[in-house]
Amino acid sequence: MSLTLPAGVALPVTASALVLTQQPGDGDNGGQGEDFGKSSPVGFLVLILFLVAVAFLVRSMTKHLKRVPASFDEPAAEEPAEPEKAEKKDEPEAAEKPAKDSSSTKAD
């Protein structure tokens, strides 16, 4: 499939494309001098330092993630329930029955 423009539209489109792509003729290259696009050794050193820092951060995060438990459910809530049953067997049955609250009789 090819794109063809009508003759009345082709001239303004090509003229505007040429105007937009021209470099300024006053000697200003828009900051693109002789050293444009070249990096310095200092920039390369900073990049290497950032990569080393990221490597240490990943290593530290991996260590911390290994310490995270597989589940955050509370197993401590299940374990004490069994010893409580054993303690209740040792106590007399009279202690398990709640005493009548005398405050309810005072309100009547």
C-alpha positions as CSV (number, residue, x, y, z in Angstrom):
1,M,0.0,0.0,0.0
2,S,1.5,3.3,-0.9
3,L,0.5,6.8,0.2
4,T,0.0,9.4,-2.5
5,L,-0.9,13.0,-1.9
6,P,-3.0,15.0,-4.2
7,A,-1.0,17.7,-6.2
8,G,-2.6,20.6,-4.3
9,V,-1.4,19.2,-0.9
10,A,2.0,17.9,-1.9
11,L,3.7,21.2,-2.3
12,P,2.7,22.7,1.1
13,V,3.6,19.5,2.9
14,T,7.0,19.2,1.4
15,A,7.8,22.9,1.9
16,S,6.8,22.8,5.6
17,A,8.9,19.6,6.1
18,L,12.0,21.3,4.6
19,V,11.5,24.4,6.7
20,L,11.2,22.3,9.9
21,T,14.3,20.2,9.2
22,Q,16.6,23.1,8.4
23,Q,19.5,24.0,10.8
24,P,19.8,27.6,11.8
25,G,22.1,29.5,9.6
26,D,23.5,31.8,12.2
27,G,26.2,29.4,13.4
28,D,24.2,28.2,16.4
29,N,23.8,24.4,16.2
30,G,21.4,24.2,19.1
31,G,24.1,23.0,21.6
32,Q,25.4,20.3,19.3
33,G,29.0,21.3,19.2
34,E,32.1,19.3,18.5
35,D,31.8,17.3,21.8
36,F,28.1,16.6,21.5
37,G,27.2,13.0,22.2
38,K,30.5,12.1,23.8
39,S,30.7,11.0,27.4
40,S,33.4,11.7,29.9
41,P,35.3,9.2,32.0
42,V,33.7,10.9,35.1
43,G,30.2,10.0,33.7
44,F,31.3,6.4,33.1
45,L,32.6,6.2,36.7
46,V,29.3,7.5,38.1
47,L,27.4,4.9,36.1
48,I,29.7,2.1,37.4
49,L,29.1,3.3,41.0
50,F,25.4,3.3,40.5
51,L,25.5,-0.3,39.1
52,V,27.6,-1.4,42.1
53,A,25.1,0.2,44.5
54,V,22.2,-1.5,42.8
55,A,24.0,-4.9,43.0
56,F,24.4,-4.4,46.8
57,L,20.8,-3.3,47.2
58,V,19.6,-6.4,45.4
59,R,21.8,-8.6,47.5
60,S,20.5,-7.1,50.7
61,M,16.9,-7.4,49.6
62,T,17.4,-11.0,48.8
63,K,18.7,-11.7,52.3
64,H,15.8,-9.9,53.9
65,L,13.2,-11.7,51.7
66,K,14.6,-15.1,52.8
67,R,13.8,-14.2,56.4
68,V,10.2,-13.5,55.6
69,P,7.9,-16.3,56.8
70,A,5.9,-18.2,54.2
71,S,2.6,-17.3,55.9
72,F,1.7,-14.4,58.3
73,D,-1.0,-16.4,60.0
74,E,-0.7,-16.5,63.7
75,P,0.3,-20.0,64.8
76,A,0.7,-18.8,68.4
77,A,-3.1,-18.5,68.7
78,E,-3.5,-22.2,67.9
79,E,-0.8,-23.5,70.2
80,P,-1.9,-22.0,73.6
81,A,-5.4,-23.4,73.1
82,E,-4.2,-26.9,73.9
83,P,-2.3,-26.1,77.1
84,E,-5.3,-24.2,78.4
85,K,-7.4,-27.4,78.1
86,A,-4.8,-29.3,80.1
87,E,-4.8,-26.6,82.8
88,K,-8.6,-26.6,83.1
89,K,-8.6,-30.4,83.8
90,D,-6.4,-29.7,86.9
91,E,-8.7,-27.1,88.3
92,P,-11.9,-28.2,90.3
93,E,-15.2,-28.1,88.4
94,A,-16.7,-25.5,90.8
95,A,-14.2,-22.9,89.6
96,E,-15.5,-23.3,86.1
97,K,-19.1,-22.3,87.0
98,P,-19.5,-18.6,87.0
99,A,-20.7,-17.0,90.2
100,K,-24.0,-15.0,90.0
101,D,-23.4,-11.3,89.5
102,S,-24.8,-9.4,92.5
103,S,-24.9,-6.2,90.4
104,S,-27.9,-7.4,88.4
105,T,-30.0,-7.9,91.5
106,K,-29.1,-4.4,92.7
107,A,-30.4,-2.9,89.5
108,D,-33.8,-4.5,90.0
